[in-house]
């Protein structure tokens, strides 16, 4: 049973409910460009995972089969009291490993380069929970190898992973305040808001997934303070709605410093040193601009109402495409979703250009509509990935291109600036 797949409708409904509450209360916790960027980053993660997910699985299976210390059978994990105790122990073991994976993800540069994606949002809402890295497959799996060394079955680990991840969704909200004794035991919205802060007092705190007890035990806990409102985001702001650059930003900083430093030990060491460390010669030649949280302003290019509504309409249609690609992957595997994913990635890139108000955004979106969509749709039809008669598919594609092109033309002509919120 795929718990994450079952949780998707809950995620969507909760997200829509929070947006409605946000609009009703007028709290301004959602901006269209930020939410689209966060969900786009999550979409990149899941679709890249179609082609990279086998990497952790290979190592997990290898360790389990060759180095597992105990022969733990899946039948031990049933609904009896003993079986439930086994499940609880497995969940606690995963959460413990997650604490360390999460903590090192903040403390080691190359791991932060991957994890930083999740922290770039300068808003904090349920869409932030979906904002995940596409490069986690490189190193994050290493921290969970002890579970397979113990001998936990792969199905059990996959299940407790899903439970841990589903739990973490709800803590990404500002509409739930402090919860008394629950805050002292579990990760809650209050505890996790601290983790997403760039305030000095909150930096690198509260790493737990389900239990905040790990932070209390290992000295990384910080309570949310009424006198210190949380300022969300990172010290080196992304200042872009491009989901690809979101994944590459910190890697780019590290690569630039590695190229510019003269010492070979620093060229290698920069990737594995403490986050924020820079070679002395690079720091002298290219001094980093010191962050100034007191004068922090959110990145929010001033788009037009028409263009934002165009992006929103296209994004809603894209959600249906994302679901279809997921079903196609489940039925036919990674080879079948290459072309659909390419089209999806180009679409997400175009959303980023439009939300950034780039000078070439309209031209690129027109190219996507008039050339890329028809070409890739035809290619998918030839490969029989779309179970629709050719005549019908041609008509649907033409209708989409015509309607979208008209909407884009009207958006390009509009000069009415949009309010800085979802519209």
C-alpha positions in Angstrom: 0.0 0.0 0.0 1.5 3.4 -1.1 0.7 5.7 1.9 2.1 8.7 0.1 -0.2 8.2 -2.8 -3.1 7.8 -0.5 -2.1 11.0 1.3 -2.1 13.2 -1.8 -5.8 14.0 -1.8 -5.4 15.0 1.9 -2.5 17.3 1.0 -4.5 19.0 -1.8 -7.6 19.5 0.4 -5.5 20.8 3.3 -3.7 23.2 1.0 -6.9 24.5 -0.5 -8.4 24.9 3.0 -5.4 26.8 4.3 -5.6 29.1 1.2 -9.3 29.7 2.0 -8.6 30.4 5.6 -5.7 32.7 4.7 -8.0 34.7 2.4 -10.8 34.8 4.9 -8.4 36.0 7.7 -6.4 38.3 5.4 -3.2 37.0 6.9 -1.3 37.1 3.6 0.6 33.9 4.2 0.2 32.9 0.5 1.6 34.5 -2.6 0.9 32.9 -6.0 4.4 33.1 -7.2 5.9 31.6 -4.1 3.3 28.8 -3.9 3.8 27.9 -7.5 7.6 27.8 -7.1 7.3 25.6 -4.0 5.0 23.1 -5.7 7.1 23.2 -8.8 10.2 22.3 -6.8 8.3 19.4 -5.2 7.1 18.3 -8.7 10.7 18.4 -9.9 11.7 16.2 -7.0 9.1 13.6 -7.6 9.6 13.5 -11.4 13.4 13.4 -11.2 12.8 10.6 -8.7 11.4 8.5 -11.4 14.9 8.3 -12.9 17.0 8.5 -9.7 15.0 6.6 -7.1 16.7 3.3 -7.9 20.1 4.6 -6.6 19.2 4.5 -2.8 17.2 1.3 -3.3 20.2 -0.4 -4.8 22.4 0.4 -1.8 19.6 -0.4 0.7 19.1 -3.8 -0.9 22.8 -4.5 -1.1 23.4 -3.7 2.6 20.3 -5.7 3.7 21.2 -8.8 1.7 25.0 -8.8 2.5 25.4 -7.1 5.8 22.1 -7.4 7.7 22.8 -8.4 11.3 19.4 -9.9 12.0 17.0 -11.8 9.9 13.8 -9.8 10.6 10.8 -11.2 8.9 8.0 -9.0 7.5 5.5 -11.2 9.4 6.8 -9.8 12.7 5.2 -6.5 11.7 1.5 -7.2 12.2 -1.3 -5.7 14.2 -0.7 -7.7 17.4 0.7 -5.8 20.5 4.1 -7.3 19.7 3.8 -6.3 16.0 2.7 -2.8 16.8 5.7 -2.4 19.2 7.9 -3.5 16.2 6.3 -0.8 14.0 6.8 1.8 16.7 10.5 0.8 17.2 11.0 1.0 13.4 9.4 4.5 13.3 11.5 5.8 16.1 14.6 4.4 14.5 13.8 6.2 11.2 13.0 9.4 13.0 16.4 9.2 14.9 18.2 8.7 11.6 16.2 11.5 10.1 17.3 13.9 12.9 21.0 13.3 12.0 20.4 13.4 8.2 18.6 16.7 8.7 21.1 18.1 11.1 24.1 17.3 8.9 22.1 18.7 6.0 22.5 22.1 7.7 26.0 21.7 9.0 27.9 20.3 5.9 28.1 22.5 2.8 27.5 19.9 0.1 24.5 18.5 2.1 23.1 22.0 2.6 23.4 22.6 -1.2 20.8 19.9 -1.6 18.6 20.8 1.5 18.6 24.5 1.0 15.8 24.2 -1.6 13.3 23.5 1.2 14.3 26.7 3.1 14.3 29.2 0.2 10.6 30.1 0.5 10.1 33.4 2.2 6.5 32.5 3.0 5.6 29.6 5.4 2.5 27.6 4.6 1.5 24.1 3.5 2.9 24.6 0.0 6.4 25.0 1.7 6.1 21.4 2.9 6.0 20.3 -0.8 9.1 22.3 -1.6 11.8 19.5 -1.8 15.2 19.0 -3.3 15.8 17.0 -6.5 19.3 16.1 -5.5 18.6 14.3 -2.2 19.4 10.9 -3.9 23.1 11.8 -3.9 23.8 11.6 -0.2 20.7 11.6 2.1 20.2 7.8 1.8 23.5 7.2 3.6 22.0 8.2 6.9 19.5 5.4 6.7 21.9 2.5 6.0 22.0 1.5 9.7 18.3 0.5 9.5 19.2 -2.1 6.8 22.3 -3.1 8.7 20.0 -4.0 11.6 18.0 -6.0 9.1 14.7 -4.1 8.8 12.7 -5.2 5.8 12.6 -2.7 2.9 8.8 -2.6 3.0 8.9 -1.6 6.7 11.4 1.2 6.1 9.3 2.5 3.2 6.2 2.6 5.4 7.8 4.4 8.3 9.4 6.8 5.9 6.0 7.6 4.5 4.5 8.0 7.9 7.3 10.4 9.0 7.0 12.4 5.8 3.2 12.7 6.0 3.5 13.8 9.6 5.8 16.6 8.6 3.3 18.1 6.2 1.0 19.6 8.8 3.7 21.4 10.7 4.3 23.9 7.8 1.6 26.4 8.8 1.3 29.7 10.7 -2.4 29.2 11.5 -1.6 26.8 14.4 0.0 28.5 17.4 1.6 26.9 20.5 0.1 23.6 21.7 1.3 23.3 25.3 2.8 19.9 26.4 2.6 18.7 22.8 5.3 21.2 21.8 7.6 19.7 24.4 7.4 16.2 22.9 6.6 16.4 19.2 7.6 18.5 16.3 4.7 21.0 15.9 4.1 24.1 13.8 5.6 26.3 16.5 8.8 24.2 16.7 9.2 23.9 12.9 8.6 27.6 12.3 11.8 28.1 14.3 13.6 25.7 12.0 12.7 27.7 8.9 13.8 31.1 10.4 16.7 33.2 9.4 16.8 35.0 12.8 20.1 34.6 14.5 18.6 33.0 17.6 16.8 30.4 15.5 19.4 29.4 13.0 20.2 25.7 12.8 17.6 24.6 15.4 14.8 22.0 15.7 15.8 19.3 13.3 13.4 16.6 14.4 10.9 14.9 12.1 8.2 13.7 14.5 9.8 14.0 17.9 11.4 17.2 19.1 12.9 15.1 21.9 16.0 14.5 19.8 16.7 18.2 19.7 16.2 18.5 23.4 18.5 15.5 23.9 21.3 16.7 21.6 21.2 20.4 22.4 19.6 21.8 19.3 16.2 22.9 20.6 15.0 26.4 20.5 11.5 27.6 21.6 9.6 30.0 19.4 9.7 33.3 21.3 6.8 35.8 21.2 9.3 38.7 21.4 11.2 37.4 18.3 8.8 36.9 15.4 10.1 34.4 12.9 11.6 35.8 9.6 11.4 33.0 7.0 13.9 32.3 4.3 17.6 31.9 3.9 20.5 34.4 4.5 21.5 34.2 0.8 18.0 34.7 -0.8 17.2 32.8 -4.0 15.6 35.9 -5.6 14.2 33.8 -8.4 11.1 31.7 -9.1 13.1 29.3 -11.3 12.7 25.9 -9.7 15.9 24.6 -11.5 18.0 27.5 -10.2 16.5 26.8 -6.8 18.1 23.3 -6.9 21.4 24.6 -8.2 21.9 27.9 -6.3 24.1 26.7 -3.5 26.0 24.2 -5.7 26.8 27.2 -7.8 28.2 29.2 -4.9 30.4 26.3 -3.8 31.6 25.6 -7.3 32.6 29.3 -7.8 34.6 29.3 -4.6 36.2 26.0 -5.4 37.3 27.3 -8.8 38.6 30.6 -7.5 40.6 29.3 -4.5 44.3 28.5 -5.1 44.8 25.7 -2.7 43.8 22.2 -3.9 43.0 21.2 -0.3 40.4 24.0 -0.2 39.0 23.1 -3.7 38.0 19.8 -2.2 37.5 20.7 1.4 35.0 23.5 0.7 32.4 20.9 -0.2 32.7 19.1 3.2 33.5 21.9 5.6 31.0 23.5 7.9 28.3 25.5 6.1 29.3 29.0 5.4 33.0 28.4 5.5 35.0 29.9 2.6 38.7 29.7 1.7 40.6 32.7 3.1 41.9 33.8 -0.3 38.4 33.7 -1.9 36.9 35.6 1.0 39.6 38.2 0.6 39.1 38.6 -3.1 35.3 38.2 -3.1 34.0 39.2 0.3 30.5 37.9 1.0 27.9 40.4 1.7 26.7 40.2 5.3 23.1 39.4 5.7 20.9 42.1 7.3 17.7 40.4 8.5 16.5 43.7 10.0 16.1 45.2 6.5 15.0 42.0 4.8 12.4 42.4 2.0 10.7 39.5 0.3 11.5 38.8 -3.3 8.2 39.7 -5.1 8.5 41.0 -8.7 5.5 43.2 -9.6 3.6 41.3 -12.2 0.2 42.1 -13.7 -3.1 40.7 -12.6 -3.7 39.2 -16.1 -0.3 37.5 -16.2 -0.7 36.0 -12.7 -4.2 34.7 -13.6 -2.7 33.2 -16.8 0.0 31.4 -14.7 -2.6 30.2 -12.2 -4.8 28.8 -14.9 -1.9 27.1 -16.6 -0.7 25.7 -13.3 -4.1 24.2 -12.5 -4.0 22.4 -15.8 -0.5 21.3 -15.1 -1.6 19.6 -11.9 -3.7 17.2 -13.9 -0.7 16.5 -16.1 1.4 15.7 -13.0 -1.2 13.2 -11.8 -1.4 11.6 -15.3 2.4 11.3 -15.4 2.4 9.6 -12.0 -0.2 7.1 -13.1 1.7 6.5 -16.4 5.0 5.9 -14.4 3.2 3.4 -12.1 1.8 1.5 -15.0 4.7 1.6 -17.5 7.9 2.7 -15.7 10.4 5.4 -16.2 11.0 4.9 -20.0 7.3 5.8 -20.6 7.5 9.2 -18.8 10.6 10.7 -20.4 8.8 12.8 -23.0 5.9 13.9 -20.6 8.5 14.9 -18.0 10.5 16.9 -20.5 7.3 18.8 -21.4 6.5 19.2 -17.8 9.9 20.6 -16.9 9.8 23.1 -19.8 6.4 24.2 -18.5 7.6 24.7 -15.0 10.6 26.6 -16.3 8.3 28.9 -18.2 6.2 29.6 -15.1 9.4 30.7 -13.3 10.2 33.1 -16.2 6.8 34.6 -16.1 6.6 35.0 -12.3 10.1 36.5 -12.4 8.8 39.0 -15.0 11.8 38.2 -17.2 12.0 40.2 -20.5 11.9 37.0 -22.6 9.1 35.3 -20.6 6.3 35.9 -23.0 8.4 34.9 -26.0 9.4 31.6 -24.3 5.9 30.8 -23.3 4.7 31.5 -26.9 7.4 29.1 -28.1 6.2 26.5 -25.6 2.6 26.8 -26.8 3.2 27.0 -30.5 6.1 24.6 -31.0 7.1 22.5 -28.0 3.6 21.4 -26.9 2.5 20.3 -30.4 5.8 18.6 -31.1 6.1 16.6 -27.9 2.3 15.8 -27.8 2.7 14.3 -31.3 5.8 12.4 -30.2 3.9 11.0 -27.2 1.0 10.0 -29.5 3.4 8.2 -31.9 4.8 6.3 -28.9 1.2 5.5 -27.8 1.6 7.1 -24.4 -1.7 8.9 -24.8 -4.7 6.6 -25.2 -6.7 9.0 -27.3 -7.5 8.8 -31.1 -5.1 10.9 -33.2 -7.9 13.1 -34.5 -9.2 13.8 -31.0 -5.7 14.5 -29.6 -5.0 16.9 -32.5 -8.3 18.7 -31.7 -7.6 18.9 -28.0 -4.1 20.1 -28.5 -5.2 22.8 -31.0 -7.9 23.9 -28.6 -5.4 24.1 -25.7 -2.9 26.0 -27.9 -5.5 28.4 -29.2 -7.1 29.1 -25.9 -3.7 29.5 -24.1 -2.3 31.7 -26.8 -5.3 34.0 -26.6 -4.9 34.2 -22.8 -1.2 34.9 -23.2 -1.8 37.6 -25.7 -4.3 39.3 -23.4 -1.9 39.0 -20.5 1.0 40.5 -22.5 -1.2 43.5 -23.3 -2.3 44.1 -19.8 -0.6 46.8 -17.7 -2.7 46.5 -14.6 -0.4 45.7 -11.7 -1.5 42.8 -9.5 -1.8 43.0 -5.7 0.9 41.0 -3.9 -1.2 38.0 -3.1 -3.0 35.1 -4.8 -5.5 36.6 -7.2 
